[in-house]
Amino acid sequence: RGLINKGNFCFANAIMQVLVFCAPFYNLFTKVGDEISADFANATPLMEAVVHFLREFHLAERPRGGRTGASELAPNPQLSEPLVPEYVYEAMKLNKRFDLMRRGHQEDAEEFLGFFLDTLHEELLSAIQRSNARVAAMQKKSGAEEREVQRPASPSEEGWMEVGQKGKTAFTRTTSNAESPITRMFGGKLRSVLRTPGAKDSVTLEPYQPLQLDIQPSHVHTIEDALLNLTVPETIPGVYSPARGGLVDATKQVFIERTPPILVLHLKRFLYDEVGGVQKNVKEVGYTDTLDIGGEMVSPTRRAEGPTRYRLFGVVYHHGRYASGGHYTVDVLRQDGSGWIHFDDTTFGPVASEHVGRKAGQPLRGNGGHDGLAYLLFYKR
């Protein structure tokens, strides 16, 4: 079903279309709509708007082994009237992080995706807390509440010693926030290792959502190259070493520690230039419909587990030369894997798979192609 673009909202339309075809996301908010009543006094406006939005899309039962079920339902992009998700826009207006995204101004699709998922993360946590509070109140009223024994906080909760290969130890910290169904679905972790001469390695586990890929280096020609480029050691000058009693050059190296069920890759195409301002990088970056995350891409402690295989199900394209303008469209894979669909606001239709799995910097015109460059890649595990 097409989405009407009122005021340069193509960036939002592209993101919302790919989320409709993201099965875990669709199933999550379908379940939320079925199980949680909208009685939060406007505390979760975007969550409720997303539930309403997903109900606007018709479903087609997909038989599997003679049975059908909720997990086997896929949005059916049959011809129907295009939709203006006005209630979604109204819900976003209630959150200050969307203040810069006013109608009439072109915005960045990756930035919008981050704002959108962060807001849903916060609202889902709020809904869960409210639901738990109501259950606790009911238990207390009925006298059925059980006492919970709280484990005393350990002074080492902010970090721990980790023993790696050959008995080598490292002090590990993690930057952790409360988890929600959104962070469990889209969020992964990076392992950042700081090696300082004369000191133990310092390891920090950092969340990512999505995973940012630098495509600028000359040796980056494929998505796999960009992922390996994450692990290239970086020299950090001027780090104090107690053992050396002065400043030394340390090295920082990053690995993928944890991968999420839904992996979003952001190709960093827009670069700031002091002379020309924000410039778009149009280099060719190869990708296919499958992706293996493993080997040198992941932290050494995870390599024995073997690679994690992903399948491409969505590609958001940017058309035009500048970040502040242009246009966004999206290709999505039907959940039954039967084919790809290209959405351009209200216009949509089938697209050949060879037009999707191609070089991301290689515009394809004619025969169902277009001049867009891949900007966001959506993979499912």
Residue pairs with C-beta under 8 A, 6 or more apart in sequence:
1 56
1 57
1 58
1 77
1 78
1 80
1 81
1 82
1 83
1 348
2 82
2 83
2 343
2 345
2 346
2 347
2 348
3 13
3 16
3 17
3 82
3 83
3 84
3 85
3 343
3 345
3 346
4 82
4 83
4 84
4 345
4 346
5 13
5 345
5 346
6 84
6 103
7 103
7 104
8 103
8 104
8 105
8 106
8 107
9 89
9 103
10 106
10 327
10 328
10 329
10 345
11 106
11 107
11 108
11 109
11 112
11 328
12 88
12 89
12 101
12 107
12 112
13 328
13 343
13 345
14 109
14 316
14 317
14 328
14 329
14 330
14 343
15 109
15 112
15 113
15 116
15 316
15 330
16 53
16 85
16 88
17 330
17 332
17 343
18 313
18 314
18 316
18 330
18 332
18 376
18 378
19 25
19 26
20 26
20 54
20 57
20 75
20 332
21 74
21 75
21 313
21 314
21 332
21 333
21 334
21 335
22 262
22 313
22 314
22 378
22 380
23 71
23 74
23 335
23 380
24 185
24 261
24 262
24 380
25 185
25 262
26 54
26 75
27 70
27 71
28 181
28 185
29 47
29 50
29 51
29 54
30 51
30 54
30 70
32 47
32 51
32 124
32 127
33 51
33 52
33 54
33 55
36 127
36 131
38 48
38 51
40 48
40 126
40 127
40 130
42 94
43 123
43 126
43 127
43 130
44 123
44 124
44 126
44 127
45 90
45 91
45 94
45 123
46 88
46 91
46 92
46 94
46 95
46 116
46 119
46 120
46 123
47 120
47 123
47 124
47 127
48 91
49 85
49 87
49 88
49 90
49 91
50 88
50 120
52 87
53 85
53 87
53 88
56 83
56 85
57 75
57 76
58 75
58 76
58 78
58 80
59 73
59 74
59 75
59 76
60 73
60 74
60 75
60 76
60 78
61 68
61 72
61 73
62 68
62 72
62 73
62 74
62 335
62 336
63 72
64 72
74 334
74 335
74 336
75 335
77 334
77 341
77 348
82 345
82 346
89 103
92 98
92 101
92 119
95 115
95 119
97 115
97 118
97 119
98 115
98 119
100 107
101 107
101 112
101 115
106 324
106 325
106 326
108 270
108 323
109 316
109 318
109 328
109 375
109 376
110 210
110 266
110 375
110 376
113 210
113 264
113 376
114 209
114 210
117 182
117 186
117 209
120 182
121 180
121 182
121 183
122 180
124 180
124 181
124 182
125 178
125 180
128 180
136 145
139 145
139 146
158 173
159 171
159 172
159 173
159 174
160 171
160 172
161 169
161 170
161 171
161 172
162 169
162 170
162 171
162 172
162 203
163 169
164 170
164 300
164 301
165 300
168 201
169 200
169 201
170 193
170 200
170 201
170 202
170 203
171 200
171 201
171 202
171 203
172 203
172 204
172 205
173 202
173 203
173 204
173 205
174 189
174 204
174 205
175 204
175 205
175 206
175 207
176 207
177 183
177 207
179 187
183 207
183 209
184 260
184 261
185 260
185 261
185 262
186 209
186 210
186 260
186 262
186 264
187 207
187 208
187 209
187 260
188 207
188 208
188 209
188 211
188 256
188 257
188 258
188 259
188 260
188 263
189 205
189 206
189 207
189 208
189 256
189 257
189 258
190 205
190 206
190 207
190 208
190 230
190 254
190 255
190 256
190 257
191 203
191 204
191 205
191 254
191 255
191 256
191 257
191 299
192 203
192 204
192 205
192 206
192 252
192 253
192 254
193 201
193 202
193 203
193 252
193 253
193 254
193 255
194 201
194 202
194 203
194 204
194 236
194 239
194 250
194 251
194 252
195 201
195 250
195 251
195 252
195 253
196 202
196 239
196 241
196 248
196 250
197 241
197 243
197 244
197 248
197 249
197 250
198 241
198 242
198 243
198 244
198 248
199 241
199 242
199 243
205 257
209 260
209 264
210 263
210 264
210 265
210 266
210 376
211 256
211 263
211 264
211 265
211 266
212 266
212 268
213 223
213 226
213 227
213 229
213 230
213 265
213 266
213 267
213 268
214 220
214 226
214 229
214 268
215 226
215 267
215 268
215 269
215 281
215 283
215 285
216 268
216 271
216 281
217 229
219 225
219 229
220 226
220 229
220 285
221 284
221 285
221 286
222 285
222 286
222 287
223 265
223 285
223 286
223 287
223 291
223 360
223 377
224 291
224 297
226 265
226 267
226 285
227 256
227 293
227 297
228 296
228 297
230 254
230 255
230 256
230 297
231 253
231 254
231 255
231 296
231 297
232 253
233 251
233 252
233 253
234 251
234 252
234 253
235 249
235 250
235 251
236 249
236 250
236 251
236 252
237 247
237 249
238 247
238 249
239 247
239 248
239 249
239 250
240 246
240 247
240 248
241 247
241 248
255 297
255 298
255 299
255 300
255 302
256 293
256 297
256 298
256 299
256 302
257 298
257 299
257 302
259 293
259 308
259 310
259 381
260 381
261 380
261 381
262 378
262 379
262 380
262 381
263 291
263 293
263 310
263 378
263 379
263 380
263 381
264 376
264 377
264 378
264 379
265 376
265 377
265 379
266 375
266 376
267 285
267 360
267 374
267 375
267 376
267 377
268 281
269 280
269 281
269 282
269 318
269 373
269 375
270 278
270 279
270 280
270 281
270 323
271 278
271 279
271 280
271 281
272 278
272 279
273 279
278 322
278 323
278 324
280 318
280 320
280 321
280 322
280 323
280 373
281 361
282 361
282 373
283 361
284 359
284 360
284 361
284 362
285 359
285 360
285 361
285 374
286 359
286 360
287 312
287 357
287 359
287 360
287 374
287 377
288 312
288 357
289 311
289 312
289 353
289 356
289 357
290 309
290 310
290 311
290 312
291 309
291 310
291 311
291 312
291 379
292 307
292 308
292 309
292 310
293 307
293 308
293 310
294 303
294 305
294 306
294 307
294 308
295 303
295 307
308 381
309 381
310 379
310 380
310 381
311 333
311 379
311 380
312 333
312 356
312 357
312 377
312 378
312 379
313 332
313 333
313 378
313 379
313 380
314 330
314 331
314 332
314 333
314 376
314 377
314 378
315 330
315 331
315 356
315 374
315 376
315 377
315 378
316 328
316 329
316 330
316 374
316 375
316 376
316 378
317 328
317 329
317 330
317 331
317 370
317 372
317 373
317 374
317 375
318 326
318 327
318 328
318 372
318 373
318 375
319 326
319 327
319 328
319 329
319 370
319 371
319 372
319 373
320 326
320 327
327 372
328 372
328 375
329 342
329 343
329 344
329 345
329 370
329 372
330 342
330 343
331 340
331 341
331 342
331 343
331 351
331 355
331 356
332 340
332 341
332 343
333 339
333 340
333 356
334 340
334 341
339 350
339 353
340 350
340 351
340 352
340 353
340 355
340 356
341 348
341 349
341 350
341 351
342 348
342 349
342 350
342 351
342 368
342 370
344 370
349 368
350 368
351 368
352 367
352 368
355 364
355 367
355 368
355 369
358 364
360 373
360 374
360 377
361 373
361 374
363 369
363 370
363 371
363 372
363 373
364 370
364 371
365 371
